[in-house]
Amino acid sequence: MKIVDSLRRLSMVEATHSSAATALTLIAAVAMALLHMAQVHFYFLPAGQFKNLHIGFAILVVLLTLIERTSPERVWSRRWLSLLALLSVVPLAYIHLEYQALVEIRSFRPSTADTWVAMGLVLLSLYTAGRQWGWTIPALAFASMLYALYGMHLPGELFAHAGIKFARMIGYTSIPYFQGLLGGLTELSAGTIFMFMLFAGVLQVTGGIDFIIKMAYAIGGRTRAGPAQVAVISSGLMGMISGSTVANVATTGALTIPMMKRYGFRPEFAGAVEAVASTGGQVTPPVMGLAAFLIVAITGIPYVEVVVAAAAPAFVYYAYLMFAVHIRALKVGLDARDAKYEGLQSTGAGELERMTLTRASLEYGHLLLAVIVLIVFLMQTMPPGTAALYSLLTLLVLDALKRLVKLRATPLAALADVARMLVQGLEAGARTGAQVAIVVAVMAILIEFMSVTGFAQKLSVLMLDLAGGNLVALLVIAATTCLAFGLGLPTTAAYILVALLGAPALVELGVPLLAAHMFVFYFANVSAITPPVAVASLIASNIAKAPFLPTALLSVRLGLPGFLLPFLFVVHPEILGLDTGIAMRLLVTALALVAVMALNVVAEGFFLTRVTWWERILLVPAAFGLLWPGFGPTAVGMALLAVVVVRQTVVSRAVARTA
């Protein structure tokens, strides 16, 4: 019991219903983290064995996490989860020990034991994913398995296929074909995504959240919309590394939403700002909520090209949001330049009020340096997983040195502090990485059978037929499909699904491959703020204690670039840097930003002063003229915009003189 208690105190988890489960989770998570770090550096395991250990450890860690969350009163639920945790070791050990025979002898003729083990692995994965992420994704994956078995009985060319026998269908889920749960997406999850989760976990334990909040305050805290600007910047920075929009809303929103309400922003507006800012983190380089690596895996486009392409749209997204909250502050007469940020202070009173960008950078310079190292390695075309590993090691070494220097008077206490930081950082990253691994692996089952049965290809053909060869119609159909399939799904799962369904049809009509995938990727993300589900807006409205629907509708308005930019990727691919120079890309980016700002003024009814009805009428064609290709529409848009800006300037100065 002393060992269990010691491990329990060492864990990052503050509250648990089972000290034993927490201790076992700590051991499994740290072992999983060390295994992945060693594999990414030394590559000592065959790919199939590594993928099996990855998914096996992920199932075990998530089940143990579920046990520690289950109250002691629910005796049978805890026993059931404990039984599943024990059973999860069976496929892990079997596939690892039988690997050579599976790939060399039984690759096309699985034994009865192989089939039973594969069935067990599938059921464990579906159940674990359902308990962790909800039952939508497992239900879709299970439906795809039934479709593979019985699709030959369905009517119509779209749904009917030749049929797949049971043993072969089970083989496609994992062994002996090493597809589905043990396919390419799981390899990406094991070698890349998991390493970034480790990096994010260590970043969090070493003060990353405090660093983000202080950086956000130093940049935007002394503006008129200060609390809202802090929310926008901090949520954007957090979203880049969190990999989950919902987790981002729950983490930073708990701090920023009450702060915005305290200084005069309406609850539904505060919730919408947080939801939109958190959603945007998933489209912001360099990590892009892990979807960047999925785009690389699916398209084969180099990582650097994906990140460079995403930079300008992300800038437009956040610049627009910062402009929108500033205009709202002007409209309602808020001035938060002297605001006090007691709710965000982690140390002494008044610390944030004295915070500057230089001070924040010096205080957390080791974290900033680790992020810079990551970006440099990625830009040098180093494999992303390896870049994350070396950046992680850099962060661990720098933080350890900082702690040793700070506690140099007590060397033993300093070493204990370093050891605690190391263990908790790896545990935090592995826990999150295991959760992501489960949902990605289960999504891989769905994708496997949509491809094997030919459904995905036939759906793309159907979309092309519905569009009748018209690109605009196809874009609308694809956007609607992406929003529908992305509702309620995690970012990674939503993108994987819509990339399979929507992108091929766009490419077929001549849309560049990267532009097509960025199109569906953006719509997969903004489904998190799109009613009727709007999961990010739902979480934010709960925190803000605001009505859901008004919060969701405001989220759509504040997230306007997320709905317009994808169309711009097609008509103005220069914003992605495709086949153009830097000057043209900067011009298109500037025009896009001005256009969406103009639309926000139309919706808000305020710019430098109140906007009249005829100014609103002028701003709508002005905005779309700026977005439309060609010199003529752009010139007309600029002229209409100039009329409104001049009139607003004259009136606002007149009001100021008479005030």
C-alpha positions, 0 to 999 in steps of 0.5 A: 500500500505504501508503494500505491500511495507513493505513486498516487501522490506522484501522479498528476491526478489530484482527485481519484476514486481509486488509488490503485487505478491511478498508480497503475495508470501512472506506470502504464502511461510512463511506460507507454511514453518511454516506449514511443520515445525509444521507438521514434529515436531507434526504430527497434521494433517492426512497424506492425509490432509498434502499432500493436503496442501503441493501440494496446497500451492506449486501450489499457491506459484509457480503461484504467483512467475510466476506473479511477473516475468511477465512484466506489458505489458503482461496484459492478461498473468497476469490476467490469472495467477491471475485467476489460483492462485485464483482457486488453493485455491478451491481444496486445501480447498475442499479436506481439508474440505471433507477429512473425507468423502473422506476417510471414505464414498466416498473412492470407490465411488467418487461424481461428485464434487470429480471428478471435483475437482480432474480434476481441481487439475490435470490441475493446476498441469500440467500447473504449472509444465509446466510453471516452468520446461518446458512441457516435464514432464507434456506432459509425465504425460498427455500421461500416462493418455490418455494411461490409458484411451485408452490403450486397443485399442493399438496393441501388448502385451507391450502396450495393457491393459484392460483399465481404465474408466474415473472416476477411472482414475481421482481418481488415479490422486488424490482423492478419492484414494489419489494416484498420486498427493497425493500419496507416492512421494508427502508424501516424498516431503512434509515430507522430501524433503521440509524440506531440501529445507528449510534448504538449503534456510536458509543456503543460506540467512545466508551466505552459498554461501560465506562459500562454496566459501571461503572453496573451495578457502582454499582447492584448491585455491592455487594449479596450477589449482586454479580457476578450483579447486575452481570451482570443490569444490564449485560446489560439495558442492553447488550441495549437497544441491541445489537439481538441477544441472541446478540451481547449474551451473547457481549459482556457474558457474556465478562466477567460469566460468569467473574466470577460463577463466581469468586465461587461461582455454579455455571457453569450458573447463571452462564450462565443468568443471562447468557442471561436478562438478555441476552434481556430487553434485547430487551423493554426500552425505549426501543429494545427491540432494534429490535423496537419499530420493527417493532411500529410499522411492522406495527401503525401504533401510535405509537412512544411508546405501544409504549414506554410499554406495554413499560415495566412488563413489562420492570420485572417481568422484571428485578426478578424476575431480580434477586430470583432471583439474590439468593435464590440467593446467600442459599441458598448462603451467598454474600456478594459485598459485598466482591468484587474485580472485577479482570476488569472493570477497564479502568484502574487497580486498585481503580477499580470498588470506588471506583465510585459512581453519581454518579462513573459519571454524571460520568465518562460524562456525555456518553454519558448526556446523549446517551441522555437526548436520544434518549429526549426526542426519541422521547417528543416523537413525533419520527420514531425515525430522526431522533431517533437521528440528532440523538442521534448528532450530540449524542454525536459533538459531546460526545465530541469536545469531551471529547477536545479538552479532555483533549488540549488540550496537543497540539491535532494529537493531539486532532484525530487522536483525534477523527477516529479516534473519528468514523470508527471509530464510524460504521464499527462502526455501519454494519457491524452495521447492514448485518448487520441489514439483510440478515436483515430484507430476506430475511425480507421475501421470506418475508413477501411470499409468505406474504401474496401467496399467502394462506397467512398469512391461512389459517393464522390461520383454521386456528388459530381453528378449532383453538381452537374460539373458545376464547381460552385454547386459542388463546393456548396454540396461538399461544404454541407456534407462536411458540416453534416459529417463533422457535427459532434466529432472530434477535430481529427475524426471529423477531418478524416471522415470528410477528407475521405468523402469530400476532397476526392470530388473537388480534386476531380473537378480540378481543385488543387489537392492541398486546396481541396483538403484545406477546404474540407478541413476548415469545414470539419473544424467549424462544425464545432460551432455550427448549430444544431450540435455546435459542441464547442459553443455548447461547452462555452455556453455552459461555462458562461451560463448563457442560452445555447442557441444565441451563443451558437449563432454568435459563434457562427458570426464571430467565426465567419472567416472559417466559413468563407475562407474555404471558398477563397482557397478555391477561387483565390488559391494564392492565399495558400501560396499555391503557384504565386509569389509572396507579394500576391499572397500578401495582397490576397490575404490583406483583401480577405481580411478587409472583406471579412472585417467589413462583413463584421461591421455590417453585422455589428452595426458599428465601426468608428460610430454607428453604421447607417442602413445605406452604409451596410448596403454598400459594405456587402458588395464591397466585401464580396468585391474584395473576395472575388477574383479580378481587378474590376471587382476588387476596384469596385469593392475598394471604392465602396469601402472608401466611401464608408470609411471616409463618412465614418471618419468625418462623423466620428471626428464631429462627435468627438469635437462636440463631446 
